[in-house]
Amino acid sequence: MSPQPTGYLGVLFLCRRGHEHRLCLPITHSGVPPQLQCPAPAGTAQGGTGCPLPSDYESQIRQAMRGSLQEWLRLGYLVIIDH
């Protein structure tokens, strides 16, 4: 059974195919600032149009928040780049 989400995070997913996807991803760890949370899922877990999310997207999110939290708070969402 999958862990229950503790909230949803607003994310801009930049796919290696050049697509941009605004998503509201479930997060199973705590510590997501309210300014970055979204009220309900607004995208798919696949990113749409053939752009699958990286399997380690949650660890990428945690790392990004540790490194650039002030920038993400300023933008109002977090950016994940598919390398």
Secondary structure, 3 states (H helix, E strand, C coil): CCCCCCEEEEEEEECCCCCEEEEEEEECCCCCCHHHECCCCCCCCCCCCCCCCCCCHHHHHHHHHHHHHHHHHHHCCEEEECC
